[in-house]
Amino acid sequence: MWFNSFGFWLFFGLVALIYSRLRLVGQNVWLLSVSYFFYGCFDWRFLGLIFFCTVLNYHAGLKIAAAEDARQRKFWLGWSLVISLSILAVFKYLGFFTHELSVLLQTMGMVETPWILQIMLPAGISFFTFHALSYTIDVYRRDTPASRNFVEFALFISFFPQLVAGPINRSTLLLPQMGKERPACDEKRFREGLYLVLTGLFLKVVLADNMAWLAGHVFTARPQDLTGAEVLLGVYAFAFQIYGDFAGYSSIACGTACWLGFDLVTNFRRPYFALSPQDFWQRWHISLSTWLRDYLYIPLGGNRDGAWRTYRNLLVTMLLGGLWHGAAWTFVVWGGIHGLWLAMHRAFSRSGKGSGASSPRWQKTVKWLVTFHLVCLTWLVFRAESFEQAWALFLRLGAGWTLTPYAQTTASLIAFFIFPWLAFEAWLESRKDDLALLKVAWFWRAVLYLYLVLMMLFFPPPVPAEFIYFHF
């Protein structure tokens, strides 16, 4: 059930109507029921998996909270981590590593053909697993009390707006909202939710899906048939496809949750205006980058044990962050490139030559251009089906730069669809306020909303595309 489908909005309208007529306990039971229905629409066979993950971590949280001995607390934490991560590994990575092992054995002459193990990937398994893991770790750290209400905890894990593709909300933020009366959808919440939903739908329907077929042409064609201009424009198209797709989902999730009285964490903050890799990861998929920082980078030692160990911790964190995205070496290398880039930027900054807030405008412009294009080049590796394809496309960037009909069409469509949105984000960036539009006269909001709606009505994509992060 996609957010950009009529079916979802009929579903949400019914959910909100009944929800508004219930008290707290009834609201929680109702939301839990419709969340399981929502997930079952993707594949009902995996409902037992999310229920098992919920029971496992609910029980572990109670055991950790009740244990007085440090070893017992570590045991129950380790017990929940091992089982949760093992389930994630089986469904998401077992087939990949089995195939890679068989290829290695084949090169050694020990097997004749590679083994193929196909395991269906449950939608959103990385997201609800990380939700659960953050809870047990927070209980162990005593950052959050153990939940003693199973319905509230189950709703925290399975809350349908953020269930399949995030954002990843911490127990310290979302779980307390399950146990207290939520505010009604008053004028303020309706305006904020409408802004988030309309901008999210625009990002998905107009930006992401119209860029999808342009990017798809480059990544499905033979590299030798493409010019350098076509490859670069195709990478630009994918950069805005994945941004519009994921940021659009997160925005709609936050908007629908806002209408229901919940506050979810902001997941994107104009990432393509970043001036450095560190700045980029403070703006892109914020809920994952902060999760990796708090539950992986800092426990590894963070920046406490000298420069080289800091660089190591950055690299390990980003390698695992790349692997989180999927079972492919391209994702691992993508994460590794970002880890090396972060380490190099940190070393450069330590030398006294790093970026500063007081940099002249021309320096900021250069840093923005460099950061944006390095991010785009890493997207090439992320999107490619193999290293061979990524390398071949990278080499084509040095080939002929003739403006072919495809290149001219792509450049025109990027300018038509992307530039007005970037102008709006530049205005938000100048004010450093995600909700700045809600603080201006209603006339200007109406103008933007009319533009968003007309673009969705008159410029739908040739072929609607599934949300990319449903597979992560």
Residue pairs with C-beta under 8 A, 6 or more apart in sequence:
1 7
1 8
1 11
1 38
1 41
1 42
2 8
2 466
2 467
3 200
3 201
3 204
3 248
3 249
3 252
3 253
3 467
4 201
4 204
4 205
4 464
11 34
11 38
12 256
15 30
15 31
15 34
16 185
16 259
16 260
18 30
19 27
19 30
19 31
19 260
20 184
20 185
22 30
24 180
24 181
24 182
25 151
27 182
28 151
28 152
28 155
28 178
29 151
31 155
31 159
31 160
31 260
32 151
32 154
32 155
32 158
34 160
35 155
35 158
35 159
35 160
35 163
36 47
36 50
36 51
36 158
38 160
38 163
39 46
39 47
39 50
39 123
39 124
39 158
39 160
39 163
39 164
40 47
42 123
42 124
42 164
42 470
43 120
43 122
43 123
46 122
46 123
46 125
49 87
49 91
49 122
49 125
50 122
50 128
50 157
50 158
51 154
52 87
53 84
53 87
53 128
53 129
53 132
53 157
54 132
54 153
54 154
54 157
54 158
56 80
56 83
56 84
56 132
57 80
57 84
57 132
57 133
57 135
57 136
57 153
57 157
58 147
58 150
58 153
58 154
60 76
60 77
60 79
60 80
60 136
61 135
61 136
61 139
61 146
61 147
61 153
62 146
62 148
63 72
63 76
64 73
64 76
64 77
64 136
64 139
64 140
64 146
65 139
65 145
65 146
66 146
67 73
67 75
67 76
73 140
74 140
77 136
77 137
77 140
80 132
80 133
80 136
81 133
81 136
84 129
84 132
84 133
85 129
85 133
87 125
87 129
88 125
88 126
88 129
90 119
91 119
91 120
91 121
91 122
91 125
92 121
92 125
92 126
92 326
92 327
93 323
93 327
94 117
94 119
95 116
95 117
95 118
95 119
95 327
96 327
96 328
97 327
98 115
98 117
99 114
99 115
99 116
99 117
101 115
102 111
102 113
102 114
102 115
103 114
105 111
106 112
106 113
106 114
121 471
123 164
123 470
124 163
124 164
124 165
124 470
126 324
126 472
127 162
127 163
127 164
127 165
127 166
127 168
127 472
128 157
128 158
128 163
130 168
130 288
130 291
131 156
131 157
131 168
131 169
131 171
132 157
133 295
134 168
134 170
134 171
134 291
134 295
135 144
135 147
135 153
135 156
135 171
135 175
137 295
138 144
138 170
138 171
138 172
139 145
139 146
139 171
143 172
144 171
144 172
144 175
147 153
147 156
147 171
147 175
149 178
149 179
152 175
152 178
152 179
153 175
153 178
155 178
156 171
156 174
156 175
156 178
159 174
159 257
159 262
161 252
161 253
161 254
161 256
161 257
161 260
161 262
161 264
162 168
162 169
162 253
162 257
162 264
164 467
164 469
164 470
165 246
165 249
165 250
165 253
165 467
165 469
165 470
165 472
166 249
166 250
166 253
166 267
166 285
166 287
166 288
166 469
167 250
167 253
167 254
167 264
167 265
167 266
167 267
167 286
167 287
168 265
168 287
168 288
168 291
169 264
169 265
169 287
170 265
170 291
173 263
173 264
173 265
174 262
174 264
177 261
177 262
177 263
182 260
182 261
182 262
183 189
183 261
184 261
185 193
185 259
185 260
185 261
189 258
189 259
189 261
190 259
191 438
192 255
192 258
192 435
192 438
193 255
193 256
193 258
193 259
194 255
194 449
195 255
195 435
195 437
195 438
195 445
196 251
196 252
196 254
196 255
196 258
197 251
197 252
197 255
197 256
198 449
198 452
198 453
199 248
199 251
199 452
200 247
200 248
200 249
200 250
200 251
200 252
200 253
200 254
200 255
201 248
201 252
201 452
201 456
202 248
202 421
202 452
202 455
202 456
203 243
203 244
203 245
203 247
203 248
203 251
203 421
204 244
204 245
204 248
204 249
204 252
204 467
205 248
205 456
205 460
205 461
205 464
206 244
206 417
206 452
206 455
206 456
206 459
206 460
206 461
207 240
207 241
207 243
207 244
207 248
207 417
207 418
207 421
208 240
208 241
208 242
208 243
208 244
208 245
208 248
208 465
209 241
209 244
209 245
209 460
209 461
209 463
209 464
209 465
210 413
210 417
210 459
210 461
210 462
211 237
211 238
211 240
211 241
211 244
211 414
211 417
211 418
212 237
212 241
212 245
212 461
212 463
212 465
213 461
213 462
213 463
214 233
214 234
214 237
214 410
214 413
214 414
215 234
215 235
215 237
215 238
215 241
215 383
217 234
217 406
218 226
218 230
218 231
218 233
218 234
218 235
218 237
218 238
218 393
219 234
219 238
219 383
219 384
219 385
219 389
219 393
223 231
223 389
223 392
223 393
223 395
223 396
224 392
224 396
226 234
226 393
226 396
226 399
227 396
227 399
227 400
227 401
227 402
227 404
227 407
228 396
228 397
228 398
228 399
228 400
228 401
229 401
229 402
229 403
229 404
229 407
230 396
230 404
230 406
230 407
230 410
231 393
231 396
231 397
232 397
233 407
233 410
233 411
233 414
234 410
235 376
235 377
235 379
235 380
235 383
235 393
236 376
236 410
236 414
237 410
237 414
238 379
238 380
238 383
239 272
239 375
239 376
239 379
240 414
240 417
240 418
241 468
242 379
242 382
242 383
242 468
243 268
243 271
243 272
245 465
245 467
245 468
245 469
246 267
246 268
246 285
246 467
246 468
246 469
247 267
247 268
249 467
249 469
250 267
250 268
251 268
253 264
254 264
254 266
254 267
257 263
257 264
258 264
265 286
265 287
266 286
266 434
267 285
267 286
267 287
268 283
268 284
268 285
268 286
269 282
269 283
269 286
269 434
270 283
270 425
270 428
270 429
271 280
271 283
271 284
271 375
272 372
272 375
272 422
272 425
273 283
273 368
273 425
273 426
273 429
274 280
274 282
274 283
274 284
274 368
274 371
274 372
274 375
275 355
275 364
275 367
275 368
275 371
276 345
276 354
276 355
276 367
276 371
277 338
277 341
277 342
277 345
277 371
277 374
278 342
278 345
278 346
279 355
279 371
280 371
280 375
281 289
281 338
281 342
282 289
288 321
288 324
289 321
292 317
292 318
292 320
292 321
293 317
296 316
296 317
296 320
297 313
297 314
297 317
300 312
300 313
300 316
300 317
301 309
301 310
301 313
302 310
302 313
303 310
303 313
307 346
307 347
307 350
310 343
310 346
311 343
311 346
311 347
314 339
314 342
314 343
314 346
315 336
315 339
315 340
315 343
316 339
317 339
318 335
318 336
318 338
318 339
318 342
319 332
319 335
319 336
319 339
320 335
321 335
321 338
322 331
322 332
322 333
322 334
322 335
322 336
322 338
323 331
323 332
323 335
324 472
325 331
325 334
325 335
325 382
325 472
326 471
326 472
329 387
330 381
330 382
330 384
330 385
330 386
330 387
330 390
331 382
333 381
333 387
334 378
334 381
334 382
337 378
337 381
338 378
341 374
345 354
348 354
349 355
355 363
355 367
359 367
377 394
380 390
380 393
380 394
381 390
384 390
384 393
403 411
417 459
420 451
424 448
427 436
428 434
428 436
428 437
433 439
437 444
437 445
437 448
438 445
